[in-house]
Every structure is written in C-alpha cells, then in structure tokens.
C-alpha cells in the first residue's frame, strides 16, 4: 500500500486550529500518513502564540510572514522560504493539498 501524503495550508488563526484538528483526526484514522501544515499570514502569529502544541512537529512557518509581521520564531518551528513554492513542490511530487 502506498504511503499517503497530505499538506494542509493554514493562513489564519482559525484555519491553523482546523489544520491541527485535521492532523490529529487523520493520524488517528490513518497513522502511516505523512502530513505537514504550511502556515502563512495570520496562522504564523497564531502558531507562535500556542504553547507546546503536539502538532508543532508537522508545522512549517513561512519566513516571509515572520519578517512581514516582525515576529521571532522562538519556538524553533521549522521555517520555509516561500509557502507557495513549498505547496507547489509538494503537490508536484504527489502530496494531496487541503486548505484548512
């Protein structure tokens, strides 16, 4: 059976919350699924305000959003150069895209 891969895109605090719940539900149902959450815009500040969420390991923050909002990634969450590039590259290699 082929490993399923899903990237969830979160651009607001609300969509980040939905994406985190989606990850929990997806992995509970399909534990062998590879999953990422790509956060940009308002989801970046929301991610940094959340204390120690266990879904942080799946989260990637768009560096341009950090810079534009004057934020510092003190949580050490992995950063990506450009959300649009990451989303395009993942879809090109077969990842399913879901906008949370």
N, C-alpha and C positions, 0 to 999 in steps of 0.2 A: 504494500500500500504506500502510495506517495505521501510524503510529509506535506501537510497543508501549511501555507504561509499567508498571514494576514497583516496588513498595515492599516492602523486606524489613524485618521487625521483629525486632530483637535485644534480648533482656532479660538475657542472661547473657554471661559471657566466652566460653563455648563457642559460644553462638548467634551472637555477633559474629564469631567466627572462621569459622563456617559461612557467614554472610552475606557476608563478604569473599570467600570462595572462590566463592560463588554469583555474585557480581558479576563476578569475573574470568571464570568459565566462560560466563556469559550474554553478556557483551560480546565474548568471543572467538567465540562462535557467532552472535550477533545484534548486531553493532556499532552499529546505529542505535537500539537500545533505550534509553529514558530509564530511569534506575534511581536509587533512593535507599535508604539504610539509615537507619532510625529506631532510635536506641538509647535505652533507658531502663534503670533499675535497675543491675544489675551490669555491663551492657555499657558503661555510661558510663565507669566507672573503668578498665575494660579498654581502651577506646578511647584514653584519655589516657596509658596506660602503653605503648602501642605506638608505636615511634619511626618517624615518617615513612612510614606505610603509604600506598601509592599509591591506595588506595580511600578515603582520608580525604575526597577531593573529593565523594564521594557520601554521606557520613555527616552525620547531623543528631543532635545531642545534646539530650536532654530537660533543660531548665533546672531543673525541679523535682528531678530526680535529682542534678544537680550540687549544688544547695543542700542537699538532704537528707543527702548524703554529705560535705558540707564540702569539695567539690572546686573547683579553679580550672581553667578551660579555657585553659591556657597555650599550647595548640597552635593556638588560633584557629579551631577547627572550628565550623561554623555551629550555632547553638543554636535550638531551637524551644520555644515556650511550654509546650505540652502534647502529649505523644505521642499520646494518644487523639484529640485534636482534629485533629492533622495526619493521622493514619491515616484518620479518618472523612472528612475533606475530600478527600483524595486518592482514596479509593475512590468517593466521590460523583461525581468527575469522570472516572472510568473507569480509574484505576490498579488493577492486579492486586495483591492482598495475599498475601504469603508470610511465615509465621512461621518464622524460621530457628531 
